[in-house]
Every structure is written in structure tokens, then in C-alpha cells.
Amino acid sequence: MTQPESVSPDAYPRTDDIPLDGVPIRPAATLLLLDDRPDLHVLTLRRTTRSTFVADHTLFPGGALDPDDSDDRWPDLVRGLTPGEADDALGTGPGALAFWIAAVRETIEEVGIAVGLDTAVVAHRSDLDTGRVRFSDLEVSEGLDLSGIHPVARWVTPTGGPKRYDTFFFVAAAPSEAEPVADGTEAVAVDWMRPADALDRWRAGELTMISPTISMLQCLEGFETSADALEAATAAKGAPRRRARILDESMDLVRFPGDPGYEAVGTREALGWVWLPSHGGCSGTTAP
């Protein structure tokens, strides 16, 4: 039975409390890589037109969790974050460490950039993507350092579509001189963009995006440097989880508490929460 797509405005649901419609909800993770070129840029990719989900859309590296992301060995293979700290940070129940692992793995697979570990692992990106190699089996001499990867948002795909994901968004600094290369399968193009420029191109119809991507660009456009954004992300632990409202999934800016028109006629509560503090990009800037 389809449940109404609604939770209390103040609620931040555990995974089992998300409204259902018969389509399984898969856990997923997305990583926003930041770099100063010379001002703040974020790495974007364009999905293939053959994709069964958000085909030809601009978004960030990421994807669904694999069983290996929850392997029992990971707590001993990572540093900078314990399973308990991960659970507390996401607040959705046990097993949250897997979201960090997935964010790193998917970024390696899709754009060929390794965060928190030796870049030699990128040589295995194709085998990781096809499942011929398990991420947990790769040699990580100094461990996977998760201390620089910070959760900043959560978005759940609304009911009514063929696929649904419960996705956590993370931010991290791109490794020095990192140059992305699209895998040619899921990602057919990659680009470093100023958040404001990406939003301008979306408004002009040059890029196709949906609310989760739009919302993160709104948040990031208020920062001048990646250090500023990462400092805010680091301080975001315990910050209010702002419930998003939307008018249109792909044609309108996302609205947050304090924005003009947050509860305007026609808007609806989204299954989206953002807690990245901003310099104005995430609140008080949308048009009524």
C-alpha cells in the first residue's frame, strides 16, 4: 500500500520511517569534491543518456551502496572516523560507515579520483565498477582516512518513479592537482564549475538538474574558497537539519526555512534535509 509522502516538518526519519510506494529505497552516497581554481569550484559530471535514472543530468559523483561497503573489516581499515561516530553523524541507525565508503568508492569509479587514500587505487577503478575487485580487498597501506569527508545533506527520491534512493551528500577537498576522467559508462563528461556559474547555466537551460543537486549548489555559492566551505562543513555537526520545500523538481530553486515563499501556495515539503551552514546561499535568497 502506498503511504502518503509526508513526515513531520521537524522530523528527520530513520531509514525504516521513509514513506513507501512499493519501489525499494536503496541507500546511496554522493561526494562533492571542492577545489580552488583559484576560487571555489565543485566537480560535476553528466550522466549518460542511457542511464535509467536522471539520464543526461548534471550531478556529482556517487551511487548506491554495495554489499562490500558494509564489510565487517572496514572499521579496521579506516581511520579518522569510528562506526559509532558515523552512526551519530547521520542519525538514521547503525551501519552508517558504509555511506562514507560508498562515497569514496563511487568517486574512484566514476571520475578516477581517490579521496583519503593512495591514488594508486585508481588503477582498479574499472574492476571496482564491474565487481571483479572488492574495495575492501585492495591494499590500503595507511588506511582509508575519512576525517576530511563531511556529511552535509540527505535527500530521498520522491515516490512515483521507477527508482528511489536514500542519499547522503558529503563534501571533501579534492586531492592536490586531481584531474578527473569520466568513466565513459555512467559519467560521460566531467567539469569543475563555480556553483553560481552552474546555477546560471541551469537557469539558461544549458544544464539539466534536479532539486538535490540544485540545493547543494545553492549552499556552496555563498563560499569564496573551499577552505571556507569545509570549515563550515566541519562545524556542521549538530547543526539544524533544514527541511527543504520545492515548487518544481527541476525548474525552481530549492527553498529553506527563512526564504521568501518557503510555504507559498504550490510548494511542497521535499524529502530533503540540509545542514551545511552557508554564507547566504542556502537561506534567504530564493525568490518568492
N, C-alpha and C positions, 0 to 999 in steps of 0.2 A: 504493500500500500504506500502510495506517495505521501510523504509528510510535508506539511507546509514549510516553505523555505523562510524560516524566521527563527531567530533566537533573540533573547532579551538584548536591548541595546548595550547593557552593561556586562553581558555575559561574554566569556571567552571560552568556547566549548572544548571539552576533551574530544578526542577523535570520535569516540563512540556516540557523542551527542550531536554530531553534524546531521542536519536534515537529509533524508534519503529519498531517492526516487526510483530505486531498482537498479541504478547504474553503480557498480562498485567504485568506491573512492580510493584511489591509490595514493599513498604518501609520496611526496616529491620534494626536491630541493633545488634552489636556484642561487647562483652566485653572481653578485655584482662586483666585477673587478674594476678598481679605481686606479687612475694614474694621472700625473700632472704632465700635460703636453702643450704648453707649460702650465695651463690652468687645469682644473678638474675635468677629466674625461672618463666616461664609463664604456666598457666594452659591450657592444651589441652584436647580435648575429641575426641573420634572416633564415627562417626555416624553409626547407624545400617545399615546393608546390605539391609534392607527393605525400606530404605528411597528413595523417588522419586527425591531427589536432593542430589548430592555429596555423594552417598551411600558409606560407608566404608572408607570415607575420614577422615583425621585428620584436625581439625579446632578448633575454640574457641567457648565458649557458645554464643548463640544468636539465633535470629529467626525473623520472620515477626511481624510487629506491629499488635496489636489487637485494635478493636474499643475503648475498655476501656482505652487504653494508651493515648487517646486524650480526656478523660472525662473532662468536664468543671471544675470539682472540683480540678484537680491536681495542679493548681497554688497555691491553698491554703493548699495543703497537702505536698508540698515540701519546702525545704529551701536550701539556697546556690546557687540558680540559678533562675532567673526570665524568663518568656516566651520570653521577648524581648532579653535578653542575649543569650538564646538558639537559637533564630532565627538568631541573628548576628553571632554566633559562627559557625553555619552550612552554612548559606548563600544561602539557597535554597527556602526560602519563609516562611510564617507563619506556626505555628504548630510544630516547631522543638522539643519542650519539650518532645513530645511523644517518640522520639528516646531514650532519657535518661531513661524514664520509661520502655520502652520495654527492654533495655539492662539489667536493674536490674531484671525485672520480668523473663526474659528468663534464666538468670543465676540462679535464685532461682529454676525454674522448672527443668532445665537440670542437674545441678550439686549440688543443695542444699546449695548454699552459698548466703547469703544476704549481699549486699553492701549498706551502708548508712542508715541502719535501724536495728531494733532489730532482732536478729537471731530467735526469736520465730515465725516469719513469715514463716520460712522454713517448719514448720509443715503443712502448707497449700499447699505445692508445687504440690501435686497430684491434688487437687481440682482446683488450678490455671490452671494447664495444660489442664484439661478436660473442663474448663469453668464453673464448678459448683460454683466457687467463683470468684468475680471480685477483682482485685488487689486494686482498689480504695475503695472498701468496707472494706478492712482489717483495723483493728485499728492500727494506727501508732502514738503512744503517743507523740513522739517528732518530728514527721515529717520525711519525707524521705530526707536525706541530700545528695544533688547531687554535693556538692562543690569539692569532690575528684574524680569525674569522668570526664575525659577529652577527647574530640574528637580528633582523630589523623589521620584519613584517611576516604576515601569514595571510594567504589567500586561498580560498576553497572555490573550485569551479562550481558555478550555479547549477541547479537542476535543469533538466530538459535537453542536455546534449548527449552525444554518444560516449564521451569520456569525461571523467571527473578526477580531479587531483586535490589533495590537501598539501599545499606547497608552502614551505618556509623559505623566506628570502634572506640571504646573508650578504654582507659586504666584506671585502678584503682588499688590501693593497696588491696590485699586480707585482709579480717579481720584477726585479730590475731588468730593464731592456727586454721585457717579454714582448714577443711579437706573435699574435695569434694566427693560426692557419685553420681554416674551416675544414671539417672532416669530409665535406662533399656528399655526405649522406643525409644527416639531419640538418646540418648547417651548410648553406651554400655560399654565404658571404659573411664577412666579419668587418667591424669598423669601430674605431674609437670615436665617440661623439661627446661633445658638450651636452649635458642634459637639456639645456634650454634650446640648443640647435635641434636636437632630436624631436622635442615637442613642436618646434616651429615647422619642421618637415612633416610631422604628423598632421598638424593643422592644415598644411598646404596640400595634403593628400598624397605626399610622396612616400610616406611610410604607413603601414597598417599595424595598429597595436590595439591591445585590449586593456581593460582597467588596471590589472596588476602592474603591467609594465608602465603604463601612463603614471600611476600613482608614485612609483619609485623615482621616475624622472622628475616629477613634481617636487619630491622631497629633496633630491640631490641638487636641483638647480639653485638652491639657496646657498650652497657652499662654494667657496672660491678655490679651495685646494682639497686634495684627497686627505691630507692630514686633518683638516677641519672636520670633514665628514666622518673619518674614522674615530676621531676623538669623541664626536657626538655619539657614534655607534657604541663605543666602549662605555660611555656614560649612560647608555640607554637601559641598562639592567634595572628593572623595577620601574621604568618609565610607564606612564599611562598608555594602554593599548587603545589607540583611537579607532573607533569603528567608522568605516567608510560608507558613504552613500553615493549612489550613481544615478544619473539620468539615462545614459545610454552606455552600453558596454564598450563601444569603440569610437564613439563620436563626441564624447564630452569629457571634460576634466573630472577627476575624482574629487569629491567633497568630503571635508573632515570637520569635526566639531569646531565651531568658531568661524567657519567660512560663511559668507553671504549665501543664502539659498540652500543651506545644509538640509533643511526639511521642506524645501519648496515642493509644490504640487508636481507630481510626476516623478520625483526622485524615490528611490527605494534603498533600504538597507542592503548593503552587499555583505557577503561572507568574507570580509576583508578587514584586517586589523594591522595598523602600522604604529610602531613605537620608536622610529628613528626621530630624535629631536632635530628640528630644522631651523634654518635662519629665515623662515617665512615661506618656504616652498611647499610645505605640507599643510598649512592652515592660513586662513585669512586671505587667500589670493585668488580663489576661484570666482568666476563671475556669477552674479545672482541669476 
